[in-house]
Amino acid sequence: MKTDRIIDGKNLAAKLRAQVALATTHLKEKHQLTPGLAAVLVGEDPASEVYVRNKNKQTVDVGMASLGRTLPTQTDQAELLTLIDQLNEDRAVHGILIQLPLPAAIDPNTVIDAISPDKDVDGFNLLNVGLLSTNRKGLVPCTPLGCLMLLKDRLGNLEGLNTVIVGRSNIVGKPLAQLLLRENCTVTVAHSRTREIQDLCRNADILVAAVGQPEMIRGDWIKPGATVLDVGINRVPGTKPGKTKLIGDVAFNEAIDHVGGITPVPGGVGPMTIACLLRNTVIAACIQNDIQTPDI
């Protein structure tokens, strides 16, 4: 295994969490302010339950208040919107996160738009989307922000690099394209209707796979020495009966022979997502209390 080519998201996430913990301690000691994060889970989706538990644990570990709520599957949209209104008004809550997916009867766009933009630590509210697309300050979606941090940590200056993002979701593809444009990359967003997508990928200095198709990106799609971020999280049958495993959107064992650097799944982009969520919560707490935001 070419270990020097593996981009360790766990390590960078640990460093970011340490910075968040220092900033949290500073807010407590100097301003008597404890940042509070409310992660709201509706229903009993097993993957979501694990994810929210992990978020809550890491929130407490960095010294912040975990103020999450778990609601039953039968919760309707009006009840969820009422809770969001309460959280918007609660001064102890500085960040609100609604765990997706929601039950089919609840419209996620209506719910996301109900969150106060200053507490929208996921960066999905229309105001924050608009601020990002017009190159102004706002809360930035966590996974794209984590991707950017990984790239800058690995490559330094990104200016002029040819970047291909495979996937055009509102959660990853589109906001990441905006962030990389800010860094003066040349950005192409590819998707399921893109023609000759393999050739497009082969020209990328930076290739981001965020399409949700297991091992779609093959090793021979990758330009020699390119940096590859695999955002995909796909659960597939494991080698033992009844067991599953997580794999990405990139055929890792093929890609490792071509890349200059690549994020593994798990252990790559995922840990950065939660670390950036904690970072956003600290920044949101500062914004709401008119305190200078820390450089983290």
VENVEN-V774079 format. One record per residue. N is the residue number from 1. OMEGA is omega in radians with two decimals (999 if undefined). BURIAL is 1 if it has 24 or more other C-alpha atoms within 12 Angstrom, else 0. Layout:
# VENVEN-V774079
n->N omega->OMEGA burial->BURIAL
n->N omega->OMEGA burial->BURIAL
This chain:
# VENVEN-V774079
n->1 omega->-3.13 burial->0
n->2 omega->-2.98 burial->0
n->3 omega->-3.14 burial->0
n->4 omega->3.13 burial->0
n->5 omega->-3.11 burial->1
n->6 omega->3.12 burial->1
n->7 omega->-3.00 burial->1
n->8 omega->3.13 burial->1
n->9 omega->3.13 burial->1
n->10 omega->-3.10 burial->1
n->11 omega->-3.14 burial->0
n->12 omega->3.11 burial->1
n->13 omega->3.11 burial->1
n->14 omega->3.11 burial->1
n->15 omega->3.14 burial->1
n->16 omega->3.11 burial->1
n->17 omega->3.10 burial->1
n->18 omega->3.09 burial->1
n->19 omega->3.11 burial->1
n->20 omega->3.13 burial->1
n->21 omega->3.10 burial->1
n->22 omega->3.13 burial->0
n->23 omega->3.12 burial->1
n->24 omega->3.10 burial->1
n->25 omega->3.12 burial->0
n->26 omega->-3.13 burial->1
n->27 omega->3.13 burial->1
n->28 omega->-3.02 burial->0
n->29 omega->-3.05 burial->0
n->30 omega->-3.03 burial->0
n->31 omega->-3.09 burial->0
n->32 omega->-3.07 burial->0
n->33 omega->3.06 burial->1
n->34 omega->3.11 burial->1
n->35 omega->-3.12 burial->1
n->36 omega->-3.14 burial->1
n->37 omega->3.08 burial->1
n->38 omega->3.06 burial->1
n->39 omega->-3.05 burial->1
n->40 omega->3.11 burial->1
n->41 omega->3.08 burial->1
n->42 omega->3.11 burial->1
n->43 omega->-2.98 burial->1
n->44 omega->3.08 burial->0
n->45 omega->-3.04 burial->0
n->46 omega->-3.13 burial->0
n->47 omega->3.12 burial->0
n->48 omega->3.13 burial->0
n->49 omega->3.13 burial->1
n->50 omega->-3.09 burial->0
n->51 omega->-3.13 burial->1
n->52 omega->3.08 burial->1
n->53 omega->3.12 burial->1
n->54 omega->3.09 burial->1
n->55 omega->-3.12 burial->1
n->56 omega->-3.14 burial->1
n->57 omega->-3.11 burial->0
n->58 omega->3.06 burial->1
n->59 omega->3.14 burial->1
n->60 omega->-3.09 burial->1
n->61 omega->3.13 burial->0
n->62 omega->3.05 burial->1
n->63 omega->3.13 burial->1
n->64 omega->3.12 burial->1
n->65 omega->3.07 burial->1
n->66 omega->-3.02 burial->1
n->67 omega->-3.04 burial->1
n->68 omega->3.12 burial->1
n->69 omega->3.02 burial->1
n->70 omega->-3.09 burial->1
n->71 omega->-3.13 burial->1
n->72 omega->-3.11 burial->0
n->73 omega->-3.08 burial->0
n->74 omega->3.09 burial->0
n->75 omega->3.13 burial->0
n->76 omega->-3.04 burial->0
n->77 omega->-3.12 burial->1
n->78 omega->3.12 burial->0
n->79 omega->3.13 burial->0
n->80 omega->3.12 burial->1
n->81 omega->3.08 burial->1
n->82 omega->3.10 burial->0
n->83 omega->3.14 burial->1
n->84 omega->3.08 burial->1
n->85 omega->3.13 burial->0
n->86 omega->3.13 burial->0
n->87 omega->3.07 burial->1
n->88 omega->-3.09 burial->1
n->89 omega->-3.07 burial->0
n->90 omega->-3.06 burial->0
n->91 omega->3.07 burial->1
n->92 omega->-3.14 burial->1
n->93 omega->-3.14 burial->1
n->94 omega->3.10 burial->1
n->95 omega->3.11 burial->1
n->96 omega->3.11 burial->1
n->97 omega->3.07 burial->1
n->98 omega->-3.09 burial->1
n->99 omega->3.09 burial->1
n->100 omega->0.08 burial->1
n->101 omega->3.04 burial->1
n->102 omega->3.03 burial->1
n->103 omega->-2.99 burial->1
n->104 omega->-3.08 burial->0
n->105 omega->-3.09 burial->0
n->106 omega->-3.14 burial->1
n->107 omega->-3.07 burial->0
n->108 omega->-3.13 burial->1
n->109 omega->3.10 burial->0
n->110 omega->-3.12 burial->0
n->111 omega->-3.12 burial->1
n->112 omega->-3.11 burial->1
n->113 omega->3.13 burial->1
n->114 omega->-3.14 burial->1
n->115 omega->3.06 burial->1
n->116 omega->-3.13 burial->1
n->117 omega->3.14 burial->1
n->118 omega->3.12 burial->1
n->119 omega->-3.07 burial->1
n->120 omega->-3.04 burial->1
n->121 omega->3.00 burial->1
n->122 omega->3.14 burial->1
n->123 omega->-3.07 burial->1
n->124 omega->3.13 burial->1
n->125 omega->-3.06 burial->1
n->126 omega->3.14 burial->1
n->127 omega->3.13 burial->1
n->128 omega->3.05 burial->1
n->129 omega->3.13 burial->1
n->130 omega->3.11 burial->0
n->131 omega->3.12 burial->0
n->132 omega->-3.06 burial->1
n->133 omega->3.11 burial->1
n->134 omega->3.02 burial->0
n->135 omega->3.07 burial->0
n->136 omega->-3.04 burial->0
n->137 omega->3.06 burial->0
n->138 omega->3.08 burial->1
n->139 omega->-2.99 burial->1
n->140 omega->3.10 burial->1
n->141 omega->-2.91 burial->1
n->142 omega->-3.11 burial->1
n->143 omega->3.06 burial->1
n->144 omega->3.11 burial->1
n->145 omega->3.09 burial->1
n->146 omega->3.08 burial->1
n->147 omega->-3.14 burial->1
n->148 omega->3.13 burial->1
n->149 omega->3.11 burial->1
n->150 omega->-3.13 burial->1
n->151 omega->-3.11 burial->1
n->152 omega->3.09 burial->0
n->153 omega->-3.10 burial->0
n->154 omega->-2.95 burial->1
n->155 omega->-3.05 burial->0
n->156 omega->-3.13 burial->0
n->157 omega->-3.11 burial->0
n->158 omega->-3.01 burial->1
n->159 omega->3.05 burial->0
n->160 omega->-3.10 burial->0
n->161 omega->3.13 burial->1
n->162 omega->-3.04 burial->1
n->163 omega->3.03 burial->1
n->164 omega->3.07 burial->1
n->165 omega->3.10 burial->1
n->166 omega->-3.06 burial->1
n->167 omega->-3.04 burial->1
n->168 omega->-3.11 burial->1
n->169 omega->3.06 burial->1
n->170 omega->-3.07 burial->1
n->171 omega->-3.07 burial->1
n->172 omega->-2.95 burial->1
n->173 omega->-3.08 burial->1
n->174 omega->3.14 burial->1
n->175 omega->3.10 burial->1
n->176 omega->3.08 burial->1
n->177 omega->3.12 burial->1
n->178 omega->-3.14 burial->1
n->179 omega->-3.12 burial->1
n->180 omega->3.02 burial->1
n->181 omega->3.08 burial->1
n->182 omega->-3.13 burial->0
n->183 omega->3.13 burial->1
n->184 omega->2.93 burial->0
n->185 omega->2.93 burial->1
n->186 omega->-2.91 burial->1
n->187 omega->3.00 burial->1
n->188 omega->3.07 burial->1
n->189 omega->3.12 burial->1
n->190 omega->-3.08 burial->1
n->191 omega->-3.01 burial->1
n->192 omega->-3.14 burial->0
n->193 omega->-3.13 burial->0
n->194 omega->3.12 burial->0
n->195 omega->3.09 burial->0
n->196 omega->-3.05 burial->0
n->197 omega->3.13 burial->1
n->198 omega->-3.13 burial->1
n->199 omega->3.11 burial->0
n->200 omega->3.14 burial->1
n->201 omega->-3.09 burial->1
n->202 omega->3.12 burial->1
n->203 omega->-3.01 burial->1
n->204 omega->2.94 burial->1
n->205 omega->3.05 burial->1
n->206 omega->3.12 burial->1
n->207 omega->3.14 burial->1
n->208 omega->3.13 burial->1
n->209 omega->-3.11 burial->1
n->210 omega->-3.00 burial->1
n->211 omega->3.10 burial->1
n->212 omega->3.08 burial->1
n->213 omega->-3.04 burial->1
n->214 omega->3.03 burial->1
n->215 omega->3.09 burial->1
n->216 omega->-3.09 burial->1
n->217 omega->-3.10 burial->1
n->218 omega->-3.09 burial->1
n->219 omega->-3.09 burial->1
n->220 omega->2.99 burial->1
n->221 omega->-2.92 burial->1
n->222 omega->3.06 burial->1
n->223 omega->3.12 burial->1
n->224 omega->3.13 burial->1
n->225 omega->-3.13 burial->1
n->226 omega->3.04 burial->1
n->227 omega->-3.05 burial->1
n->228 omega->3.01 burial->1
n->229 omega->-3.14 burial->1
n->230 omega->-3.10 burial->1
n->231 omega->-3.06 burial->1
n->232 omega->3.02 burial->1
n->233 omega->-3.07 burial->1
n->234 omega->3.11 burial->1
n->235 omega->-3.07 burial->0
n->236 omega->3.12 burial->0
n->237 omega->3.12 burial->0
n->238 omega->-3.11 burial->0
n->239 omega->3.11 burial->0
n->240 omega->-3.12 burial->0
n->241 omega->3.10 burial->0
n->242 omega->-3.13 burial->0
n->243 omega->3.09 burial->0
n->244 omega->3.07 burial->0
n->245 omega->3.11 burial->0
n->246 omega->3.02 burial->1
n->247 omega->-3.10 burial->1
n->248 omega->3.09 burial->1
n->249 omega->-3.13 burial->1
n->250 omega->3.03 burial->1
n->251 omega->-2.94 burial->1
n->252 omega->-3.06 burial->1
n->253 omega->3.03 burial->1
n->254 omega->-3.01 burial->0
n->255 omega->-3.02 burial->1
n->256 omega->3.13 burial->1
n->257 omega->-3.06 burial->1
n->258 omega->-2.90 burial->1
n->259 omega->2.88 burial->1
n->260 omega->3.10 burial->1
n->261 omega->-3.13 burial->1
n->262 omega->3.05 burial->1
n->263 omega->3.07 burial->1
n->264 omega->2.99 burial->1
n->265 omega->-0.03 burial->1
n->266 omega->3.04 burial->1
n->267 omega->3.14 burial->1
n->268 omega->-3.10 burial->1
n->269 omega->-3.05 burial->1
n->270 omega->3.13 burial->1
n->271 omega->3.13 burial->1
n->272 omega->-3.13 burial->1
n->273 omega->-3.13 burial->1
n->274 omega->3.11 burial->1
n->275 omega->3.11 burial->1
n->276 omega->3.04 burial->1
n->277 omega->3.11 burial->1
n->278 omega->3.08 burial->1
n->279 omega->-3.13 burial->1
n->280 omega->-3.13 burial->1
n->281 omega->3.08 burial->1
n->282 omega->3.14 burial->1
n->283 omega->3.11 burial->1
n->284 omega->3.12 burial->1
n->285 omega->3.12 burial->1
n->286 omega->3.14 burial->1
n->287 omega->-3.07 burial->1
n->288 omega->-3.11 burial->1
n->289 omega->3.08 burial->0
n->290 omega->3.11 burial->0
n->291 omega->3.12 burial->0
n->292 omega->-3.08 burial->0
n->293 omega->3.14 burial->1
n->294 omega->3.12 burial->0
n->295 omega->-3.14 burial->0
n->296 omega->999 burial->1
